[in-house]
């Protein structure tokens, strides 16, 4: 009938996990890591792409501040602000940078992630004493999802 084998049988080596069990365990751990880390990488990638619009907007914001200091009004367009035409201010992810009544509008496209393609990052100026303060939240006209915006635009 059934015969019990003592756990500590003399001369018998303890069983080691077989090769396939180790492979399966490693695959399970790697799969879990991918499931957790992939969305984080995607969010980081989109935010990095959005930051290109922030960098491109800096020169336009400086030009607008100079114009405002001189005329006490906002420039109507790129030409009046003294910067290049909208379609010539581009990057890997930004297809145009437009000045519109003092606002700076970066439009995403080119190689940008699908979540921001066609979306806008808008910087709106506000007189603050002798300088300009800038907002870039939804009230300014930004259409990029809040989670993908730089901290100053949330």
C-alpha positions in Angstrom: 0.0 0.0 0.0 1.2 3.6 0.6 4.6 3.7 2.1 5.7 6.9 3.9 9.2 8.1 3.1 10.8 10.0 5.9 11.7 13.6 5.0 15.3 13.2 6.2 16.1 9.9 4.6 19.8 9.2 5.0 21.8 9.5 1.8 19.0 11.4 -0.1 19.9 14.9 -1.3 17.2 17.7 -0.9 15.4 18.4 -4.1 16.3 21.5 -6.0 13.9 23.4 -8.2 14.1 22.2 -11.7 15.3 24.5 -14.5 11.8 25.2 -15.9 10.5 26.3 -12.5 13.2 28.9 -12.2 12.5 30.1 -15.8 8.8 30.4 -15.0 9.5 32.3 -11.8 11.8 34.8 -13.6 9.2 35.3 -16.3 6.5 36.0 -13.8 8.6 38.6 -12.0 9.7 40.3 -15.3 6.0 40.4 -16.5 5.0 42.1 -13.2 7.7 44.6 -13.6 6.7 45.4 -17.2 3.1 45.9 -16.2 4.0 48.3 -13.4 6.8 50.2 -15.2 5.5 50.6 -18.7 2.8 53.1 -17.9 5.3 55.2 -15.9 7.7 55.3 -18.8 4.9 56.4 -21.1 3.9 59.2 -18.8 7.5 60.3 -18.6 7.9 60.2 -22.4 4.9 62.4 -23.0 5.9 64.9 -20.3 9.4 65.1 -21.9 7.8 65.8 -25.3 5.6 68.5 -23.8 8.7 70.2 -22.3 9.9 70.9 -25.8 7.0 73.4 -26.2 7.9 75.0 -23.0 11.5 75.5 -24.2 10.4 76.8 -27.6 8.0 79.3 -26.0 10.7 80.9 -23.9 12.1 83.1 -26.7 8.5 84.2 -27.7 7.7 85.0 -24.1 10.8 87.2 -23.9 9.9 89.0 -27.2 6.4 89.6 -25.9 7.7 91.0 -22.6 10.0 93.3 -24.5 7.1 94.4 -26.8 4.8 95.0 -23.8 7.4 97.0 -21.9 7.8 99.3 -24.9 4.2 99.6 -26.0 2.1 98.7 -22.9 0.1 96.3 -25.2 0.5 92.8 -26.4 1.7 91.9 -29.9 -1.0 90.5 -32.2 1.1 87.9 -34.0 4.6 86.5 -34.5 5.6 89.3 -36.9 4.6 92.1 -34.5 6.4 90.2 -31.7 9.6 90.2 -33.8 9.9 86.4 -34.0 9.9 83.9 -37.0 6.6 82.8 -38.5 4.7 80.1 -36.7 5.5 77.2 -39.0 9.2 77.9 -38.9 9.4 77.5 -35.1 9.3 73.7 -34.8 10.9 70.8 -33.1 10.7 67.1 -33.0 7.3 67.2 -31.3 6.0 70.8 -31.9 4.7 71.7 -35.4 4.2 75.4 -34.8 4.6 78.2 -32.2 2.2 81.1 -32.6 1.9 84.4 -30.9 -1.8 85.4 -30.8 -2.8 88.6 -29.0 0.1 88.1 -26.6 -0.6 84.4 -26.0 2.1 81.9 -27.0 0.6 78.7 -28.5 2.6 75.6 -29.1 0.9 72.9 -31.2 2.1 69.3 -31.0 2.4 66.9 -33.9 5.3 65.6 -35.9 6.7 62.7 -33.8 4.7 63.4 -30.7 2.8 60.8 -28.8 -0.8 60.2 -29.9 -2.1 61.6 -26.6 -0.7 65.1 -27.3 -0.8 65.2 -31.2 -3.0 68.1 -32.3 -3.1 69.5 -28.7 -2.0 72.9 -27.6 0.1 74.3 -24.8 -0.9 78.0 -24.3 1.0 80.6 -22.3 -1.1 83.6 -21.4 0.5 86.8 -20.1 -0.7 88.8 -17.1 0.8 92.2 -16.2 2.4 92.0 -12.8 3.9 95.4 -12.0 6.8 96.0 -14.4 6.9 92.4 -15.5 4.6 89.7 -17.0 3.4 86.7 -15.2 2.5 83.7 -17.3 -0.2 81.0 -16.9 -0.6 77.9 -19.0 -3.5 76.1 -17.4 -6.9 75.2 -19.0 -8.1 78.7 -18.5 -5.3 79.9 -20.7 -6.4 77.5 -23.4 -4.1 74.6 -22.9 -5.8 71.4 -24.2 -3.1 68.8 -23.0 -4.3 66.5 -20.3 -3.5 67.8 -16.8 -1.3 64.8 -16.0 0.9 65.4 -19.0 1.5 69.2 -18.4 4.5 70.6 -16.7 4.0 71.4 -13.0 3.7 75.1 -13.7 0.7 74.4 -16.0 -1.4 72.2 -13.8 
